[in-house]
Amino acid sequence: MPLPWPAAGDGPGGYGALVTFDGIVRPIEEGRSIAGLQYEAYRPMADRMLLKIAGQAMEQFSLVDIEVDHSIGWVGTGECSFRLRIAAMHRKEALAATDWFIDRLKLDVPIWKAGQTPMTP
Amino acid sequence: MQPVPTPEKYAPRDPGHGTLPIRLFGAEAAAAGVRIIEIPMPGPHADCASLRPILLAVCPAIAGLLPGCRFAVNHEFVEDRHPVKPGDEVALIGRVSGG
């Protein structure tokens, strides 16, 4: 299922920078037009790895807070499959942590996507 | 890539006494056509490295993918020298594609 948009005012206080990254399903995947992506996960390990990476990010970048959500199942093109919100005192560490976290997720979190064309059931 | 069809399990040619289920996902599950491969339990002092030739013998379809895969034991990535014992939950994790 796609992730809903966050409500205004959500999040912790005491920060000077809040970065929200939304991963949106593109209409083209590996050169083909798709209707969306089907995500699967090795769920207990994916949850554990996301928590682990979040903890490492908190420490490495001295963050105020971090939240991450990743969809499982069908997500259509134009919809949000992944959301990362990072709060920090300053933008430098918030932006750096965002990039770092996504790089780690793409290497180590056991989630997979399969593109499905408009004609694929 | 199409969703992986049933059956859920790939029975070893010689079930023998004691098997170890290996969970598959993504490209590895698609190549094997199953989500779980049961292999003969390698022995009391086995490590993850010893699972690789057994997996190849039981499921040759994953031969091209296996070198790029890591093992996870009980939901943690491990090195190939990590021991494997009966009751462990073992997964073969190839290239992931979340995010």
Backbone of each chain as ProteinMPNN parsed JSONL, in Angstrom:
{"seq_chain_A": "MPLPWPAAGDGPGGYGALVTFDGIVRPIEEGRSIAGLQYEAYRPMADRMLLKIAGQAMEQFSLVDIEVDHSIGWVGTGECSFRLRIAAMHRKEALAATDWFIDRLKLDVPIWKAGQTPMTP", "coords_chain_A": {"N_chain_A": [[0.843, -1.189, 0.0], [0.477, 2.321, -0.666], [2.177, 4.982, 1.07], [0.633, 7.309, 3.304], [0.323, 10.938, 3.128], [2.195, 12.947, 5.443], [0.766, 14.359, 8.443], [0.367, 17.874, 8.99], [2.601, 19.494, 11.173], [3.454, 17.236, 12.491], [5.946, 15.433, 14.313], [9.067, 15.687, 16.261], [10.126, 18.213, 18.682], [12.576, 20.952, 19.069], [14.482, 21.064, 17.048], [16.405, 22.339, 14.25], [16.365, 21.731, 11.64], [14.453, 19.892, 9.394], [14.24, 17.19, 7.438], [12.442, 15.696, 4.947], [12.178, 12.889, 3.067], [10.658, 11.528, 0.313], [10.235, 8.577, -1.359], [9.273, 8.004, -4.562], [7.35, 6.058, -6.77], [8.507, 5.605, -9.963], [7.331, 6.078, -13.382], [8.761, 4.645, -15.246], [10.73, 1.806, -15.328], [13.729, 0.217, -15.431], [13.813, 0.75, -18.17], [11.273, 0.121, -19.095], [7.78, 0.887, -19.37], [5.805, 1.022, -16.489], [3.076, -0.007, -14.366], [3.249, 0.053, -11.713], [4.938, -0.956, -8.671], [5.672, -4.038, -7.067], [6.328, -4.762, -3.845], [8.33, -6.831, -1.813], [9.302, -8.225, 1.33], [11.722, -9.478, 3.629], [10.513, -9.825, 6.377], [10.991, -9.833, 9.334], [13.719, -9.397, 9.44], [14.078, -7.138, 7.873], [12.785, -5.171, 9.369], [14.437, -5.19, 11.621], [16.897, -4.416, 10.513], [16.323, -1.843, 9.55], [15.851, -0.503, 11.949], [18.356, -0.77, 13.089], [20.051, 0.615, 11.319], [18.914, 3.126, 11.54], [19.5, 3.71, 14.218], [22.289, 3.819, 14.065], [22.553, 6.029, 12.386], [21.453, 8.061, 13.965], [23.401, 8.268, 15.937], [25.805, 8.694, 14.505], [25.388, 11.092, 13.132], [24.447, 12.797, 15.027], [21.645, 13.233, 15.442], [18.35, 14.597, 16.029], [15.952, 13.24, 15.756], [14.561, 10.411, 13.987], [12.591, 8.945, 11.493], [11.248, 6.216, 9.716], [9.509, 4.698, 7.053], [8.453, 2.007, 5.072], [6.794, 0.798, 2.267], [5.056, -2.3, 1.767], [4.013, -4.692, -0.595], [1.727, -3.745, -3.192], [2.44, -0.743, -4.948], [1.477, 1.986, -6.738], [2.51, 3.824, -9.737], [3.755, 7.101, -9.22], [2.998, 7.141, -6.623], [3.857, 7.009, -3.088], [6.428, 5.037, -1.863], [8.301, 4.865, 0.086], [9.335, 6.551, 2.962], [11.307, 8.873, 4.621], [12.14, 10.651, 7.466], [14.037, 13.086, 8.916], [15.278, 14.74, 11.691], [17.316, 17.339, 12.784], [19.763, 19.457, 14.423], [20.903, 21.206, 12.619], [20.983, 21.926, 9.044], [23.044, 20.697, 7.638], [23.866, 18.235, 8.804], [21.421, 16.933, 8.739], [20.833, 16.657, 5.991], [23.092, 15.202, 5.151], [22.778, 12.865, 6.645], [20.434, 11.857, 5.583], [21.154, 11.136, 2.966], [23.118, 9.226, 3.548], [21.629, 7.296, 4.989], [19.807, 6.339, 3.066], [21.552, 5.251, 1.199], [22.581, 3.12, 2.738], [20.235, 1.648, 3.219], [19.637, 0.799, 0.653], [21.598, -1.036, 0.257], [21.556, -2.924, 2.328], [19.024, -3.554, 3.488], [16.61, -6.041, 3.579], [14.539, -5.848, 1.304], [12.64, -6.078, -1.637], [11.848, -5.184, -5.02], [9.499, -5.568, -7.668], [8.855, -4.779, -10.899], [5.793, -4.09, -12.549], [4.109, -4.235, -15.569], [1.545, -2.297, -17.25], [-0.058, -4.283, -18.38], [0.376, -6.538, -16.911], [-0.925, -8.923, -14.711]], "CA_chain_A": [[0.0, 0.0, 0.0], [1.268, 3.544, -0.623], [2.205, 5.674, 2.341], [-0.129, 8.56, 3.268], [1.078, 12.158, 3.371], [2.219, 13.223, 6.883], [-0.056, 15.484, 8.884], [1.139, 19.079, 9.307], [2.917, 19.613, 12.588], [3.992, 15.992, 13.04], [7.393, 15.379, 14.531], [9.56, 16.147, 17.567], [10.543, 19.613, 18.739], [13.975, 21.175, 19.408], [15.381, 20.904, 15.922], [16.443, 23.467, 13.328], [16.238, 21.241, 10.265], [13.652, 18.686, 9.228], [14.291, 16.736, 6.055], [11.536, 14.604, 4.615], [12.437, 12.312, 1.749], [9.652, 10.581, -0.16], [10.59, 7.79, -2.535], [8.076, 7.899, -5.379], [7.488, 5.059, -7.838], [8.586, 6.23, -11.279], [6.555, 5.344, -14.39], [9.66, 3.841, -16.074], [11.637, 0.993, -14.531], [14.6, -0.58, -16.317], [13.494, 1.028, -19.562], [9.919, -0.216, -19.511], [6.682, 1.542, -18.672], [5.181, 0.144, -15.499], [1.904, 0.504, -13.66], [3.628, 0.181, -10.31], [5.916, -1.922, -8.178], [5.271, -4.95, -6.015], [7.427, -4.884, -2.903], [8.309, -7.907, -0.832], [10.324, -8.027, 2.346], [11.998, -10.502, 4.638], [10.01, -8.828, 7.302], [11.638, -9.616, 10.64], [15.071, -8.875, 9.263], [13.973, -5.773, 7.35], [12.492, -4.299, 10.512], [15.631, -5.121, 12.461], [17.941, -3.649, 9.824], [15.935, -0.426, 9.526], [16.103, 0.026, 13.294], [19.805, -0.732, 13.309], [20.614, 1.712, 10.522], [18.429, 4.371, 12.146], [20.299, 3.939, 15.415], [23.622, 4.242, 13.644], [22.436, 7.393, 11.851], [21.25, 8.967, 15.111], [24.67, 8.456, 16.637], [26.854, 9.217, 13.63], [25.103, 12.463, 12.69], [23.911, 13.555, 16.175], [20.312, 13.645, 15.045], [17.326, 14.768, 17.064], [14.989, 12.151, 15.591], [14.509, 9.804, 12.665], [11.454, 8.045, 11.263], [11.289, 5.608, 8.392], [8.435, 3.787, 6.683], [8.6, 1.448, 3.73], [5.626, 0.02, 1.874], [5.137, -3.673, 1.298], [2.854, -4.931, -1.448], [1.592, -2.952, -4.417], [2.48, 0.713, -4.93], [1.354, 2.448, -8.113], [3.388, 4.915, -10.147], [3.366, 8.383, -8.647], [2.689, 6.987, -5.196], [5.021, 6.966, -2.212], [6.746, 3.7, -1.348], [9.311, 4.956, 1.148], [9.439, 7.892, 3.552], [12.334, 9.051, 5.655], [12.102, 11.984, 8.065], [15.197, 13.259, 9.792], [15.341, 16.023, 12.384], [18.645, 17.627, 13.323], [19.9, 20.859, 14.819], [21.284, 21.991, 11.448], [20.671, 21.244, 7.78], [24.181, 19.938, 7.11], [23.816, 16.833, 9.245], [20.158, 16.339, 8.305], [20.977, 16.271, 4.586], [24.104, 14.141, 5.059], [22.208, 11.641, 7.218], [19.434, 11.365, 4.634], [21.882, 10.462, 1.889], [23.776, 8.058, 4.146], [20.631, 6.295, 5.355], [19.262, 5.732, 1.854], [22.612, 4.378, 0.665], [22.625, 1.903, 3.56], [19.01, 0.892, 2.972], [19.705, 0.158, -0.673], [22.591, -2.109, 0.297], [21.455, -3.904, 3.411], [17.702, -3.886, 4.032], [16.056, -7.068, 2.69], [13.296, -5.487, 0.625], [12.824, -6.22, -3.071], [10.746, -4.672, -5.826], [9.311, -6.181, -8.983], [8.018, -3.891, -11.7], [4.716, -4.732, -13.277], [3.619, -3.392, -16.651], [0.092, -2.123, -17.177], [-0.774, -5.463, -18.817], [0.7, -7.657, -16.046], [-1.938, -9.046, -13.642]], "C_chain_A": [[0.877, 1.237, 0.0], [1.171, 4.191, 0.747], [1.405, 6.967, 2.256], [0.771, 9.757, 3.487], [1.059, 12.448, 4.877], [1.328, 14.409, 7.235], [0.848, 16.663, 9.228], [1.394, 19.133, 10.802], [3.422, 18.348, 13.228], [5.476, 16.149, 13.323], [7.797, 15.943, 15.877], [9.889, 17.63, 17.542], [12.042, 19.71, 18.956], [14.936, 20.978, 18.272], [15.338, 22.144, 15.023], [16.269, 23.051, 11.89], [15.421, 19.959, 10.278], [13.668, 18.337, 7.751], [13.334, 15.572, 5.899], [11.849, 14.154, 3.196], [11.318, 11.339, 1.449], [10.188, 9.877, -1.397], [9.322, 7.51, -3.328], [8.317, 6.88, -6.488], [7.426, 5.769, -9.188], [7.762, 5.44, -12.294], [7.415, 4.463, -15.308], [10.615, 3.097, -15.142], [12.416, 0.093, -15.47], [14.165, -0.465, -17.764], [12.09, 0.672, -20.001], [8.903, 0.598, -18.719], [6.047, 0.551, -17.701], [3.95, 0.812, -14.9], [2.216, 0.711, -12.186], [4.654, -0.864, -9.951], [5.293, -2.771, -7.079], [6.475, -5.133, -5.106], [7.229, -6.106, -2.016], [9.446, -7.675, 0.152], [10.512, -9.293, 3.157], [11.772, -9.771, 5.951], [10.76, -8.721, 8.631], [13.032, -9.011, 10.494], [15.035, -7.44, 8.73], [13.706, -4.791, 8.488], [13.744, -4.102, 11.366], [16.708, -4.253, 11.805], [17.593, -2.168, 9.777], [16.191, 0.219, 10.886], [17.593, 0.192, 13.541], [20.429, 0.452, 12.574], [20.169, 3.051, 11.09], [19.235, 4.706, 13.397], [21.703, 4.416, 15.088], [23.601, 5.679, 13.124], [22.28, 8.405, 12.981], [22.589, 9.305, 15.758], [25.683, 9.164, 15.74], [26.647, 10.684, 13.289], [24.512, 13.329, 13.793], [22.522, 14.105, 15.87], [19.412, 13.848, 16.257], [16.329, 13.613, 16.983], [15.063, 11.618, 14.168], [13.288, 8.893, 12.608], [11.579, 7.482, 9.858], [10.111, 4.662, 8.229], [8.696, 3.29, 5.277], [7.381, 0.592, 3.433], [5.987, -1.413, 1.535], [3.873, -3.91, 0.481], [2.86, -3.965, -2.625], [1.626, -1.449, -4.152], [2.468, 1.18, -6.379], [2.316, 3.57, -8.443], [2.844, 6.232, -9.63], [3.041, 8.319, -7.17], [3.969, 6.786, -4.397], [5.23, 5.56, -1.67], [7.65, 3.758, -0.125], [9.35, 6.392, 1.656], [10.453, 7.871, 4.678], [12.233, 10.481, 6.164], [13.224, 12.065, 9.086], [15.185, 14.655, 10.37], [16.722, 16.18, 12.998], [18.71, 19.1, 13.703], [20.153, 21.731, 13.601], [21.098, 21.192, 10.168], [21.806, 20.347, 7.319], [24.084, 18.467, 7.515], [22.507, 16.155, 8.828], [20.26, 15.848, 6.858], [21.979, 15.126, 4.426], [23.537, 12.811, 5.562], [21.176, 11.031, 6.27], [20.116, 10.558, 3.528], [22.502, 9.16, 2.397], [22.774, 6.94, 4.415], [20.127, 5.579, 4.112], [20.3, 4.82, 1.193], [22.665, 3.053, 1.429], [21.396, 1.034, 3.322], [19.109, 0.123, 1.669], [20.733, -0.966, -0.73], [22.173, -3.259, 1.209], [20.061, -4.251, 3.917], [17.021, -4.868, 3.077], [14.626, -6.764, 2.243], [13.593, -5.547, -0.868], [11.613, -5.667, -3.795], [10.705, -5.419, -7.149], [8.367, -5.268, -9.758], [6.952, -4.674, -12.421], [4.171, -3.766, -14.306], [2.109, -3.231, -16.513], [-0.676, -3.381, -17.559], [-0.534, -6.656, -17.904], [-0.335, -7.749, -14.93], [-1.314, -8.967, -12.267]], "O_chain_A": [[1.943, 1.216, 0.616], [0.21, 3.977, 1.487], [1.48, 7.664, 1.244], [1.885, 9.602, 3.988], [0.04, 12.228, 5.531], [1.155, 15.335, 6.443], [1.968, 16.472, 9.703], [0.503, 18.85, 11.602], [3.789, 18.364, 14.403], [6.172, 16.909, 12.649], [7.002, 16.59, 16.558], [9.924, 18.236, 16.471], [12.724, 18.688, 19.023], [16.12, 20.741, 18.513], [14.366, 22.899, 15.034], [16.053, 23.887, 11.013], [15.671, 19.056, 11.077], [13.172, 19.094, 6.916], [13.41, 14.585, 6.631], [11.792, 14.94, 2.251], [11.053, 10.428, 2.234], [10.555, 10.528, -2.376], [8.404, 6.857, -2.832], [9.397, 6.856, -7.079], [6.446, 6.436, -9.518], [7.517, 4.251, -12.09], [6.887, 3.639, -16.055], [11.234, 3.704, -14.268], [11.835, -0.698, -16.214], [14.147, -1.452, -18.499], [11.736, 0.892, -21.159], [9.129, 0.95, -17.562], [5.788, -0.602, -18.046], [3.808, 2.035, -14.929], [1.523, 1.459, -11.496], [5.175, -1.57, -10.815], [4.497, -2.29, -6.272], [7.524, -5.606, -5.545], [6.13, -6.382, -1.536], [10.431, -7.007, -0.165], [9.581, -10.076, 3.345], [12.683, -9.193, 6.545], [11.134, -7.617, 9.025], [13.465, -8.212, 11.325], [15.874, -6.62, 9.102], [14.316, -3.725, 8.563], [14.062, -2.986, 11.778], [17.353, -3.448, 12.477], [18.471, -1.322, 9.946], [16.684, 1.344, 10.967], [18.031, 1.179, 14.131], [21.232, 1.195, 13.139], [20.948, 4.004, 11.123], [19.61, 5.859, 13.606], [22.24, 5.305, 15.749], [24.52, 6.454, 13.39], [22.895, 9.471, 12.962], [22.872, 10.458, 16.08], [26.338, 10.116, 16.162], [27.613, 11.438, 13.169], [24.116, 14.467, 13.54], [22.266, 15.299, 16.025], [19.674, 13.343, 17.349], [15.91, 13.072, 18.006], [15.563, 12.287, 13.264], [12.994, 8.165, 13.557], [11.969, 8.186, 8.927], [9.76, 3.921, 9.148], [9.107, 4.05, 4.4], [6.982, -0.24, 4.248], [7.092, -1.697, 1.073], [2.802, -3.402, 0.811], [3.908, -3.434, -2.994], [0.944, -0.943, -3.261], [3.346, 0.814, -7.16], [2.876, 4.2, -7.546], [1.633, 6.455, -9.602], [2.831, 9.353, -6.536], [5.018, 6.443, -4.942], [4.321, 4.965, -1.091], [7.744, 2.782, 0.62], [9.392, 7.336, 0.867], [10.459, 6.997, 5.545], [12.241, 11.423, 5.372], [13.341, 11.235, 9.987], [15.093, 15.64, 9.637], [17.234, 15.268, 13.648], [17.831, 19.887, 13.352], [19.68, 22.865, 13.542], [21.057, 19.962, 10.184], [21.558, 19.331, 6.67], [24.204, 17.571, 6.68], [22.481, 14.948, 8.59], [19.82, 14.742, 6.545], [21.744, 14.192, 3.659], [23.79, 11.76, 4.973], [21.069, 9.808, 6.175], [19.702, 9.445, 3.205], [22.413, 8.122, 1.741], [23.036, 5.777, 4.108], [20.026, 4.352, 4.099], [19.963, 3.748, 0.69], [22.782, 1.988, 0.823], [21.509, -0.189, 3.233], [18.722, -1.042, 1.583], [20.732, -1.761, -1.67], [22.409, -4.426, 0.896], [19.928, -5.177, 4.717], [16.867, -4.567, 1.893], [13.656, -7.342, 2.734], [14.66, -5.125, -1.315], [10.5, -5.673, -3.269], [11.732, -5.843, -7.678], [7.237, -5.014, -9.339], [7.187, -5.802, -12.856], [3.815, -2.632, -13.987], [1.472, -3.951, -15.744], [-1.816, -3.557, -17.13], [-1.168, -7.695, -18.086], [-0.601, -6.75, -14.262], [-2.021, -9.052, -11.262]]}, "seq_chain_B": "MQPVPTPEKYAPRDPGHGTLPIRLFGAEAAAAGVRIIEIPMPGPHADCASLRPILLAVCPAIAGLLPGCRFAVNHEFVEDRHPVKPGDEVALIGRVSGG", "coords_chain_B": {"N_chain_B": [[10.276, -8.446, -13.468], [8.598, -11.381, -12.614], [6.168, -12.269, -10.098], [7.038, -14.835, -7.715], [6.065, -18.119, -8.371], [4.106, -20.778, -6.76], [5.552, -24.087, -6.228], [6.027, -23.81, -2.616], [8.206, -25.055, -1.489], [11.318, -26.684, -2.181], [12.11, -29.863, -2.641], [14.82, -31.803, -1.491], [16.899, -34.03, -3.433], [17.701, -36.292, -2.111], [16.274, -36.722, 0.632], [17.035, -37.728, 3.167], [18.278, -37.702, 6.556], [17.397, -35.2, 8.393], [17.077, -31.946, 7.536], [17.76, -28.636, 6.309], [16.05, -25.72, 6.037], [16.311, -23.178, 3.614], [15.692, -19.847, 3.12], [14.507, -17.999, 0.35], [14.524, -15.026, -1.686], [13.47, -12.33, -3.881], [15.442, -12.1, -6.83], [16.71, -14.561, -6.587], [14.717, -16.272, -5.596], [13.004, -16.117, -7.754], [14.562, -17.286, -9.782], [14.913, -19.864, -8.772], [12.329, -20.667, -8.56], [10.974, -21.195, -6.301], [10.364, -20.441, -2.818], [11.531, -21.494, -0.609], [14.221, -23.595, -0.057], [14.99, -26.846, 0.774], [17.744, -28.261, 2.214], [20.097, -30.967, 2.686], [21.069, -31.314, 6.049], [24.191, -30.03, 6.776], [26.05, -30.982, 8.742], [27.511, -31.39, 12.093], [29.422, -29.385, 12.599], [29.125, -27.407, 10.749], [29.485, -24.516, 8.631], [28.376, -21.401, 7.144], [29.64, -21.246, 4.695], [29.84, -23.888, 3.888], [27.314, -24.389, 3.018], [27.011, -23.442, 0.469], [28.014, -25.112, -1.785], [26.202, -27.174, -1.47], [23.723, -25.973, -1.875], [24.048, -25.297, -4.562], [24.124, -27.831, -5.718], [21.604, -28.82, -5.129], [19.934, -26.94, -6.226], [20.588, -25.919, -9.096], [19.772, -23.777, -10.623], [20.253, -21.337, -9.409], [22.883, -20.798, -9.749], [24.314, -18.704, -11.097], [23.737, -16.538, -9.531], [24.461, -17.034, -6.944], [27.205, -16.436, -6.107], [27.083, -13.68, -5.529], [25.56, -13.473, -3.288], [24.674, -13.12, 0.189], [24.572, -14.692, 3.42], [21.985, -14.802, 5.853], [21.528, -15.386, 9.219], [19.197, -16.198, 11.537], [18.047, -13.648, 11.215], [20.145, -11.864, 10.943], [22.822, -10.518, 9.073], [25.587, -12.556, 8.218], [29.048, -13.612, 8.215], [30.633, -15.932, 5.916], [31.958, -17.831, 7.442], [30.455, -18.188, 9.662], [28.884, -20.294, 12.059], [26.411, -22.873, 11.492], [23.506, -24.289, 12.808], [21.133, -26.89, 13.68], [17.769, -25.735, 13.696], [18.369, -23.063, 13.342], [17.341, -20.127, 11.588], [17.776, -19.66, 8.301], [18.628, -17.553, 5.651], [19.077, -16.789, 2.233], [20.451, -14.034, 0.883], [20.366, -11.967, -1.773], [21.021, -9.353, -4.143], [19.485, -6.483, -2.936], [16.575, -4.342, -3.266], [15.15, -2.175, -2.215], [13.799, 1.023, -1.112]], "CA_chain_B": [[10.379, -9.755, -12.812], [7.279, -11.836, -12.207], [6.105, -12.849, -8.752], [7.459, -16.231, -7.699], [4.901, -18.995, -8.208], [4.248, -21.963, -5.909], [5.423, -24.509, -4.835], [6.769, -23.096, -1.602], [9.426, -25.722, -1.078], [12.059, -27.479, -3.153], [12.537, -31.021, -1.867], [16.119, -32.328, -1.912], [16.778, -35.313, -4.126], [17.861, -37.347, -1.119], [15.904, -36.02, 1.881], [17.914, -38.206, 4.247], [17.895, -37.496, 7.927], [17.705, -33.846, 8.829], [17.228, -30.952, 6.472], [17.831, -27.241, 6.725], [15.37, -24.858, 5.068], [16.972, -21.926, 3.256], [14.692, -18.946, 2.546], [14.938, -17.242, -0.826], [13.731, -13.854, -2.017], [13.902, -11.578, -5.052], [15.907, -12.788, -8.036], [17.05, -15.944, -6.259], [13.457, -17.018, -5.545], [12.481, -16.196, -9.127], [15.365, -18.261, -10.525], [14.669, -21.205, -8.245], [10.911, -20.998, -8.702], [10.442, -21.51, -4.975], [10.792, -19.5, -1.778], [12.297, -22.234, 0.407], [14.935, -24.796, -0.504], [15.429, -27.675, 1.912], [18.981, -28.959, 1.881], [20.533, -31.871, 3.757], [21.822, -30.633, 7.096], [25.572, -30.345, 6.417], [26.855, -31.666, 9.752], [27.5, -30.674, 13.376], [30.358, -28.254, 12.653], [28.992, -26.716, 9.473], [29.374, -23.069, 8.587], [27.593, -20.972, 5.982], [30.388, -21.556, 3.474], [29.546, -25.261, 3.479], [25.981, -24.451, 2.421], [27.025, -23.009, -0.933], [28.012, -26.214, -2.758], [24.981, -27.966, -1.31], [22.671, -25.222, -2.571], [24.278, -25.443, -6.006], [23.773, -29.189, -6.134], [20.163, -29.019, -4.995], [19.231, -25.968, -7.063], [21.546, -25.331, -10.044], [19.227, -22.567, -11.251], [20.761, -20.118, -8.771], [24.346, -20.812, -9.857], [24.838, -17.399, -11.497], [23.42, -15.529, -8.516], [24.977, -17.414, -5.629], [28.419, -15.724, -5.654], [26.768, -12.338, -5.054], [24.633, -13.561, -2.158], [25.124, -13.269, 1.569], [23.678, -15.449, 4.283], [21.492, -14.238, 7.106], [21.157, -16.421, 10.185], [18.35, -15.613, 12.591], [17.746, -12.247, 10.88], [21.341, -11.01, 10.94], [23.833, -10.894, 8.092], [26.753, -13.206, 8.828], [30.125, -14.019, 7.319], [30.519, -17.339, 5.527], [32.522, -18.704, 8.462], [29.506, -18.278, 10.78], [28.348, -21.652, 12.18], [24.99, -23.137, 11.269], [23.077, -25.442, 13.602], [19.701, -27.172, 13.529], [16.93, -24.747, 14.352], [18.666, -21.716, 12.843], [16.608, -19.666, 10.413], [18.812, -19.25, 7.354], [18.13, -16.948, 4.415], [20.072, -16.405, 1.216], [20.079, -12.671, 0.513], [21.107, -11.426, -2.898], [20.932, -7.905, -4.276], [18.205, -5.961, -2.482], [16.153, -3.237, -4.137], [14.209, -1.288, -1.555], [14.109, 2.441, -1.128]], "C_chain_B": [[9.001, -10.15, -12.304], [7.315, -12.339, -10.781], [6.434, -14.33, -8.796], [6.249, -17.124, -7.502], [5.144, -20.049, -7.14], [4.92, -23.043, -6.732], [6.317, -23.731, -3.882], [8.127, -23.716, -1.359], [10.021, -26.533, -2.223], [12.625, -28.647, -2.371], [13.89, -31.498, -2.362], [15.953, -33.695, -2.559], [16.894, -36.469, -3.146], [17.562, -36.741, 0.242], [16.731, -36.454, 3.079], [17.372, -37.892, 5.617], [18.307, -36.111, 8.374], [17.944, -32.922, 7.653], [17.238, -29.563, 7.074], [17.106, -26.406, 5.682], [16.141, -23.556, 4.86], [15.928, -21.038, 2.574], [15.29, -18.16, 1.395], [13.987, -16.082, -1.065], [14.202, -13.307, -3.371], [14.316, -12.463, -6.222], [16.224, -14.253, -7.772], [15.783, -16.809, -6.198], [12.873, -17.168, -6.945], [13.244, -17.239, -9.935], [15.061, -19.68, -10.081], [13.231, -21.638, -8.465], [10.253, -21.365, -7.387], [10.967, -20.476, -3.984], [11.575, -20.182, -0.66], [12.935, -23.437, -0.271], [15.329, -25.565, 0.751], [16.664, -28.445, 1.475], [19.318, -29.934, 3.0], [21.35, -31.089, 4.781], [23.291, -31.006, 6.951], [26.386, -31.067, 7.487], [27.011, -30.812, 10.978], [28.426, -29.463, 13.444], [30.298, -27.432, 11.37], [29.012, -25.201, 9.664], [28.635, -22.691, 7.303], [28.314, -21.28, 4.669], [30.047, -22.951, 2.965], [28.162, -25.398, 2.858], [26.01, -24.167, 0.926], [27.079, -24.172, -1.931], [26.769, -27.087, -2.657], [23.826, -27.28, -2.037], [22.819, -25.361, -4.082], [23.835, -26.81, -6.507], [22.26, -29.4, -6.123], [19.387, -28.124, -5.962], [20.206, -25.284, -8.018], [21.062, -24.016, -10.664], [19.768, -21.282, -10.634], [22.28, -19.976, -8.905], [24.925, -19.426, -10.168], [24.667, -16.336, -10.44], [24.145, -15.788, -7.2], [26.241, -16.664, -5.211], [28.155, -14.336, -5.087], [25.853, -12.305, -3.844], [25.352, -13.631, -0.816], [24.118, -14.145, 2.3], [23.23, -14.582, 5.454], [21.092, -15.416, 7.981], [20.411, -15.743, 11.325], [18.266, -14.089, 12.462], [18.925, -11.302, 10.981], [22.252, -11.471, 9.809], [25.03, -11.499, 8.817], [27.812, -13.449, 7.755], [29.97, -15.501, 6.987], [31.067, -18.292, 6.589], [31.588, -18.876, 9.675], [28.936, -19.695, 10.855], [26.845, -21.707, 11.941], [24.614, -24.365, 12.077], [21.599, -25.671, 13.383], [18.871, -26.168, 14.319], [17.213, -23.325, 13.943], [17.747, -21.385, 11.677], [17.632, -19.056, 9.468], [18.143, -18.687, 6.105], [19.307, -16.635, 3.503], [19.628, -15.057, 0.665], [20.975, -12.202, -0.625], [20.996, -9.908, -2.928], [19.544, -7.432, -3.857], [17.838, -4.731, -3.319], [15.066, -2.384, -3.499], [14.6, 0.166, -1.708], [13.597, 3.154, -2.353]], "O_chain_B": [[8.319, -9.362, -11.648], [8.357, -12.784, -10.298], [6.149, -15.007, -9.784], [5.479, -16.916, -6.565], [6.269, -20.2, -6.663], [4.858, -22.914, -7.955], [7.261, -23.067, -4.312], [9.092, -23.013, -1.059], [9.309, -27.002, -3.111], [13.511, -28.468, -1.536], [14.087, -31.59, -3.573], [15.0, -34.422, -2.277], [16.259, -37.508, -3.327], [18.474, -36.295, 0.938], [17.09, -35.627, 3.917], [16.16, -37.824, 5.821], [19.473, -35.888, 8.703], [18.887, -33.096, 6.881], [16.785, -29.347, 8.198], [17.527, -26.392, 4.525], [16.567, -22.916, 5.821], [15.345, -21.432, 1.564], [16.435, -17.713, 1.458], [12.811, -16.134, -0.705], [15.2, -13.765, -3.928], [13.641, -13.436, -6.56], [16.025, -15.097, -8.646], [15.775, -17.939, -6.686], [12.316, -18.212, -7.285], [12.64, -17.998, -10.693], [14.962, -20.59, -10.903], [12.941, -22.832, -8.548], [9.101, -21.797, -7.364], [11.9, -19.732, -4.282], [12.215, -19.509, 0.148], [12.268, -24.199, -0.971], [15.924, -25.008, 1.674], [16.635, -29.186, 0.492], [18.877, -29.754, 4.135], [22.22, -30.296, 4.418], [23.62, -32.191, 6.998], [27.363, -31.727, 7.135], [26.686, -29.625, 10.942], [28.219, -28.59, 14.287], [31.292, -26.836, 10.955], [28.614, -24.68, 10.706], [28.31, -23.55, 6.484], [27.673, -21.545, 3.652], [29.974, -23.175, 1.757], [27.864, -26.417, 2.234], [25.123, -24.608, 0.195], [26.258, -24.215, -2.848], [26.335, -27.673, -3.649], [23.046, -27.932, -2.731], [21.829, -25.524, -4.796], [23.247, -26.932, -7.582], [21.708, -30.07, -6.996], [18.323, -28.499, -6.454], [20.612, -24.152, -7.754], [21.867, -23.235, -11.171], [19.743, -20.235, -11.282], [22.887, -19.131, -8.249], [25.919, -19.022, -9.563], [25.38, -15.332, -10.448], [24.408, -14.86, -6.436], [26.347, -16.28, -4.046], [28.92, -13.858, -4.25], [25.416, -11.235, -3.42], [26.473, -14.13, -0.707], [22.978, -14.317, 1.867], [23.98, -13.753, 5.969], [20.4, -16.33, 7.532], [20.928, -14.84, 11.983], [18.392, -13.351, 13.439], [18.748, -10.089, 11.092], [22.435, -12.671, 9.604], [25.435, -11.029, 9.88], [27.519, -13.486, 6.56], [29.269, -16.234, 7.685], [30.669, -19.456, 6.624], [31.902, -19.624, 10.601], [28.543, -20.251, 9.83], [26.118, -20.738, 12.156], [25.319, -25.373, 12.041], [20.882, -24.767, 12.953], [19.21, -25.798, 15.443], [16.38, -22.448, 14.17], [17.413, -22.255, 10.873], [18.277, -18.059, 9.795], [17.204, -19.279, 5.572], [20.388, -16.265, 3.959], [18.564, -14.946, 0.056], [22.187, -12.06, -0.461], [20.892, -9.257, -1.888], [18.538, -7.926, -4.367], [18.69, -4.155, -3.996], [14.157, -1.921, -4.188], [15.598, 0.497, -2.348], [13.792, 4.361, -2.492]]}, "name": "protein", "num_of_chains": 2, "seq": "MPLPWPAAGDGPGGYGALVTFDGIVRPIEEGRSIAGLQYEAYRPMADRMLLKIAGQAMEQFSLVDIEVDHSIGWVGTGECSFRLRIAAMHRKEALAATDWFIDRLKLDVPIWKAGQTPMTPMQPVPTPEKYAPRDPGHGTLPIRLFGAEAAAAGVRIIEIPMPGPHADCASLRPILLAVCPAIAGLLPGCRFAVNHEFVEDRHPVKPGDEVALIGRVSGG"}
